[in-house]
């Protein structure tokens, strides 16, 4: 249950993203980080041989980008079937369109586009944490969880604005956990100050 404990994961990530401006910044910039990472992954070797599958005349390669997409998608479905299925569908769409774009651009241009996008997206997020959240990003405390949860956290935040809840009482329960984690962090910082 721990691996797929949505409340626990969401509260952990939410405790680092509680400021509305920081949440907005992440909403805009998290999925482009995932998408552009998949562009670079297009240039990794295939994991297995398969018949050629084309999307708009460009080949889809079952490589590290595909594996990453499957891992993210299955994890999200394990967290919450409804929102997770939407997340898996978005991940799959990102992989398909990233593959198309990477094939179209070629490696020499793709890595430059990815580098520019990653710098912009990461800079915006660090500004969100430093200026608005006034707390270091979650990736400094749990790199894997932060990278894996970030796109789903953003998706769930948007869905919750539309009154979606994975189950009745989720929002209230997770807000209480987030407040407790933030208070724990504040108490720990007060002790460090003395």
BELLINWO-V152958 format. One record per residue. SS is DSSP state (H for helix, E for strand, - for the rest). D_LAST is the distance of its C-alpha to the last C-alpha in Angstrom with 2 decimals. Layout:
ss:SS d_last:D_LAST
ss:SS d_last:D_LAST
This chain:
ss:- d_last:38.18
ss:- d_last:34.67
ss:- d_last:35.95
ss:- d_last:37.61
ss:- d_last:35.14
ss:H d_last:35.17
ss:H d_last:32.69
ss:H d_last:30.09
ss:H d_last:30.70
ss:H d_last:30.93
ss:H d_last:27.74
ss:H d_last:25.81
ss:H d_last:27.31
ss:H d_last:27.19
ss:H d_last:23.45
ss:- d_last:23.27
ss:- d_last:26.17
ss:- d_last:25.80
ss:- d_last:26.36
ss:H d_last:30.16
ss:H d_last:30.49
ss:H d_last:28.73
ss:H d_last:30.98
ss:H d_last:33.97
ss:H d_last:33.14
ss:H d_last:32.92
ss:H d_last:36.12
ss:H d_last:37.92
ss:H d_last:36.65
ss:H d_last:35.99
ss:H d_last:39.64
ss:H d_last:40.80
ss:H d_last:38.43
ss:H d_last:40.12
ss:H d_last:43.54
ss:H d_last:43.29
ss:H d_last:41.96
ss:H d_last:45.14
ss:H d_last:47.21
ss:H d_last:46.10
ss:H d_last:46.58
ss:- d_last:50.21
ss:- d_last:50.90
ss:- d_last:49.96
ss:- d_last:52.95
ss:- d_last:54.41
ss:- d_last:53.26
ss:- d_last:56.85
ss:- d_last:60.21
ss:- d_last:61.30
ss:- d_last:64.00
ss:- d_last:63.14
ss:E d_last:61.68
ss:E d_last:61.79
ss:E d_last:59.90
ss:- d_last:61.66
ss:- d_last:63.38
ss:E d_last:60.24
ss:E d_last:59.50
ss:E d_last:56.68
ss:- d_last:55.40
ss:- d_last:53.83
ss:- d_last:51.12
ss:H d_last:47.36
ss:H d_last:46.95
ss:H d_last:49.14
ss:H d_last:47.19
ss:H d_last:43.88
ss:H d_last:45.52
ss:H d_last:46.80
ss:H d_last:43.43
ss:H d_last:41.65
ss:H d_last:44.56
ss:H d_last:44.83
ss:H d_last:41.11
ss:H d_last:41.21
ss:H d_last:44.34
ss:H d_last:42.69
ss:H d_last:39.80
ss:- d_last:42.17
ss:H d_last:45.89
ss:H d_last:46.63
ss:H d_last:43.77
ss:H d_last:43.59
ss:H d_last:47.29
ss:H d_last:46.78
ss:H d_last:43.87
ss:H d_last:46.15
ss:H d_last:48.91
ss:H d_last:46.70
ss:H d_last:45.54
ss:H d_last:49.22
ss:H d_last:50.19
ss:H d_last:47.53
ss:H d_last:48.93
ss:H d_last:52.51
ss:H d_last:51.92
ss:H d_last:49.59
ss:H d_last:52.38
ss:H d_last:54.94
ss:H d_last:52.96
ss:H d_last:52.14
ss:H d_last:55.80
ss:H d_last:56.90
ss:H d_last:54.55
ss:- d_last:54.86
ss:H d_last:52.10
ss:H d_last:52.29
ss:H d_last:51.53
ss:H d_last:49.44
ss:H d_last:46.60
ss:H d_last:46.37
ss:H d_last:46.28
ss:H d_last:43.63
ss:H d_last:41.48
ss:H d_last:41.69
ss:H d_last:40.96
ss:H d_last:38.00
ss:H d_last:36.45
ss:H d_last:36.96
ss:H d_last:35.68
ss:H d_last:32.53
ss:H d_last:31.73
ss:H d_last:32.14
ss:H d_last:29.84
ss:H d_last:27.03
ss:H d_last:27.52
ss:H d_last:27.38
ss:H d_last:24.02
ss:H d_last:22.49
ss:H d_last:24.08
ss:H d_last:24.67
ss:H d_last:22.58
ss:- d_last:19.46
ss:- d_last:18.84
ss:- d_last:20.10
ss:- d_last:23.51
ss:H d_last:24.22
ss:H d_last:26.10
ss:H d_last:22.99
ss:- d_last:22.23
ss:- d_last:25.87
ss:H d_last:28.46
ss:H d_last:31.55
ss:H d_last:30.62
ss:H d_last:29.57
ss:H d_last:32.87
ss:H d_last:34.99
ss:H d_last:33.62
ss:H d_last:33.28
ss:H d_last:36.99
ss:H d_last:37.41
ss:H d_last:34.32
ss:H d_last:35.83
ss:H d_last:39.23
ss:H d_last:38.04
ss:H d_last:36.12
ss:H d_last:39.42
ss:H d_last:41.44
ss:H d_last:39.22
ss:H d_last:39.83
ss:- d_last:43.47
ss:- d_last:42.74
ss:- d_last:42.87
ss:- d_last:41.04
ss:- d_last:41.46
ss:- d_last:42.09
ss:- d_last:41.96
ss:- d_last:38.48
ss:H d_last:36.73
ss:H d_last:35.11
ss:H d_last:33.79
ss:H d_last:32.52
ss:H d_last:30.80
ss:H d_last:29.15
ss:H d_last:27.66
ss:H d_last:26.35
ss:H d_last:24.96
ss:H d_last:23.13
ss:H d_last:21.68
ss:H d_last:20.56
ss:H d_last:19.00
ss:H d_last:17.12
ss:H d_last:15.99
ss:H d_last:14.79
ss:H d_last:12.93
ss:H d_last:11.25
ss:H d_last:10.39
ss:H d_last:8.96
ss:H d_last:6.76
ss:H d_last:5.47
ss:H d_last:5.45
ss:H d_last:3.81
ss:- d_last:0.00
